[in-house]
């Protein structure tokens, strides 16, 4: 596969992140990023076995030094001369149910670290690259997709810390969309909630209530391929049986 562009997915586990990476790998080399190779290696191997080009990079989204080192490695060692076409922030941090009066400051900090700080740092690394790509006449507008959840839209009982982090991620995405959309970078927020149909969730809900990776990856690819005249800024994906 020859391409001067590449895609990047952070939070590339077995669910939404892996599904998005597999679709982008049909058109670009793809970088899968997570804190541990155990999270991304199976997807990297599967993409390469299917004829795509994938590499894995370990990084902590909430650690600025770790993230900068990972991007430097991509630029200097893994994909030199390539430009970033699409980036997906799929890190989900500290989903912990607890009565509010039993929750701790550490619980809140854990949510804000991965869900807000990580999004902020990732955007600061990717948006300059996406702006460079916008000037290179890419086949599709350079894209930053942030994965959200129902907690991005409303808080639920026993989920105060998680809701605070996810709502802040959504607000950050809205600010980025308004600032960089006019400069050719498509920033989109995708509400992807509930149970993803992966091996460890089998039996947890009915088949109708579990979303498939193929469904998710098609929607993420669709966001990336939208023309500048019709950017979707927020997408809400739900199985038809979900109550929300």
C-alpha positions in Angstrom: 0.0 0.0 0.0 1.6 3.3 -1.1 0.5 6.4 0.6 2.2 9.6 1.8 -0.6 9.9 4.4 -1.3 7.9 7.6 -4.0 7.6 10.3 -3.5 7.4 14.0 -5.8 5.8 16.7 -5.0 6.3 20.4 -6.9 4.1 22.8 -6.7 1.2 20.3 -8.1 -1.7 22.2 -10.5 -4.4 21.1 -13.5 -2.2 20.6 -14.1 1.1 18.9 -10.4 2.0 18.5 -9.5 -1.3 16.9 -12.6 -1.1 14.6 -11.7 2.4 13.4 -8.0 1.4 12.8 -9.0 -1.6 10.7 -11.1 0.7 8.4 -8.5 3.4 8.1 -5.9 0.7 7.3 -7.7 0.0 4.0 -6.6 3.4 2.8 -3.6 4.4 4.8 -0.8 3.1 6.9 -2.1 3.2 10.5 -0.5 3.8 13.9 -2.2 2.2 16.9 -1.3 3.8 20.2 -2.0 2.7 23.8 -0.2 2.5 27.1 0.6 -1.2 26.6 1.3 -3.4 23.5 -1.2 -5.8 25.0 -3.9 -3.4 24.0 -2.9 -2.9 20.3 -0.8 -5.8 19.2 -3.6 -8.2 18.1 -5.1 -5.4 15.9 -1.6 -4.6 14.5 -1.0 -8.2 13.6 -4.5 -8.6 12.1 -4.1 -5.5 9.9 -0.7 -6.6 8.6 -1.9 -10.1 8.0 -4.8 -8.8 5.9 -2.4 -6.8 3.7 -2.5 -3.5 5.4 0.3 -1.6 7.1 0.1 -1.1 10.8 2.5 -0.3 13.6 2.0 0.0 17.4 3.4 2.7 19.7 3.2 2.8 23.4 2.3 6.1 25.0 0.3 7.5 27.9 -2.2 10.1 26.6 -2.2 12.1 29.8 1.6 12.3 30.0 2.9 15.1 27.8 6.4 13.8 27.6 5.3 10.3 26.7 3.0 11.6 24.0 5.7 13.9 22.5 8.2 11.1 22.4 5.7 8.8 20.6 5.0 11.5 17.9 8.7 12.0 17.4 9.2 8.3 16.9 6.4 8.2 14.3 7.9 11.2 12.5 11.6 10.1 12.6 11.5 6.3 12.6 8.2 4.7 11.7 6.6 6.8 9.0 9.1 9.5 7.9 7.9 11.7 5.1 4.2 10.8 5.8 1.5 13.3 6.7 -1.3 12.8 9.2 -4.7 12.3 7.4 -6.9 11.3 10.4 -6.5 11.0 14.1 -8.9 9.3 16.6 -8.9 9.9 20.3 -10.6 6.9 21.8 -9.2 6.9 25.4 -11.9 6.2 28.0 -10.6 6.9 31.5 -12.0 6.0 34.9 -15.5 4.8 34.2 -16.3 4.1 37.8 -19.7 3.9 39.4 -19.9 5.2 42.9 -22.3 7.2 45.0 -21.2 10.8 44.9 -20.5 11.0 48.7 -18.3 7.9 48.4 -16.3 9.2 45.4 -12.8 10.5 45.9 -10.8 13.4 44.5 -8.6 10.7 43.0 -11.6 9.3 41.1 -12.2 12.8 39.6 -8.5 13.3 38.8 -8.4 10.0 37.0 -11.3 11.0 34.8 -10.0 14.5 34.1 -6.6 13.1 33.3 -7.5 10.7 30.5 -10.8 12.3 29.3 -9.7 16.0 29.3 -6.0 16.4 29.8 -5.3 13.6 27.4 -7.6 15.0 24.8 -6.0 18.4 25.2 -2.5 17.1 24.8 -3.4 14.8 21.9 -5.0 17.7 20.0 -2.0 19.9 20.6 0.2 17.2 18.9 -2.2 16.3 16.1 -3.7 19.6 15.0 -0.4 21.2 13.8 0.1 18.0 11.7 -3.5 18.1 10.3 -3.1 21.8 9.4 0.1 20.8 7.4 -1.9 18.1 5.7 -4.7 20.5 4.8 -2.3 22.4 2.7 -1.1 19.3 0.8 -4.4 18.6 -1.1 -5.2 15.3 0.6 -7.9 13.0 -0.8 -10.1 13.8 2.2 -10.1 16.6 4.7 -7.7 16.0 7.6 -9.8 14.8 10.5 -9.7 14.6 14.3 -12.4 12.4 15.8 -13.1 12.3 19.6 -15.0 9.4 20.9 -17.6 10.3 23.5 -20.5 8.7 25.4 -23.9 9.5 26.8 -22.0 11.0 29.7 -20.8 13.7 27.3 -24.3 14.9 27.0 -25.8 14.3 30.5 -24.7 13.1 33.9 -26.1 10.0 35.5 -26.4 9.1 39.1 -23.2 7.5 40.5 -21.2 8.7 37.5 -20.2 12.3 38.5 -16.5 12.0 37.9 -16.8 10.3 34.5 -19.5 12.7 33.4 -17.4 15.7 34.3 -14.5 14.4 32.2 -16.6 13.4 29.2 -18.6 16.6 29.1 -15.4 18.6 29.2 -14.0 16.5 26.3 -17.1 17.3 24.2 -16.8 21.1 25.0 -13.1 21.0 24.1 -14.0 19.3 20.8 -16.6 22.0 20.0 -14.0 24.7 20.6 -11.5 23.0 18.3 -14.1 22.5 15.6 -15.0 26.2 15.6 -11.3 27.3 15.6 -9.9 24.8 13.0 -12.9 23.9 10.8 -12.5 27.2 8.9 -8.8 26.2 8.3 -9.8 22.9 6.7 -9.5 20.5 9.7 -12.6 18.5 10.5 -13.1 18.0 14.2 -16.0 15.7 15.1 -17.4 14.2 18.3 -18.9 10.8 18.2 -21.3 9.6 20.9 -20.6 5.8 21.0 -22.3 4.3 24.1 -23.2 1.0 25.6 -21.7 -2.4 24.9 -19.4 -3.1 21.9 -19.7 -6.5 20.4 -16.3 -8.0 21.3 -15.4 -11.4 22.8 -15.3 -10.3 26.5 -18.8 -8.8 26.3 -20.5 -11.9 24.9 -23.5 -12.8 27.0 -23.7 -9.4 28.7 -26.5 -8.1 26.6 -28.8 -9.2 23.8 -27.3 -9.3 20.2 -29.6 -6.4 19.3 -28.2 -4.2 22.1 -24.5 -4.7 21.2 -23.0 -2.6 18.5 -20.7 -4.2 15.9 -17.2 -2.9 15.0 -18.2 -2.9 11.3 -20.9 -0.4 12.0 -18.7 1.9 14.0 -15.8 1.9 11.6 -18.0 2.7 8.7 -19.3 5.8 10.5 -15.8 7.0 11.5 -14.6 6.6 7.9 -17.7 8.5 6.7 -16.8 11.4 9.0 -13.3 11.5 7.5 -14.5 11.5 3.9 -17.1 14.3 4.3 -16.4 17.4 2.1 -15.7 20.7 3.8 -19.1 22.0 2.7 -20.9 19.4 4.9 -18.9 18.6 8.1 -20.8 16.7 10.8 -19.6 18.1 14.1 -21.4 15.5 16.3 -22.6 11.9 15.6 -24.8 9.8 17.9 -24.5 6.1 17.4 -27.0 3.8 19.2 -28.6 0.3 18.7 -32.3 0.6 18.1 -33.2 -1.0 21.4 -31.2 1.3 23.6 -33.1 3.5 26.0 -31.6 6.9 26.3 
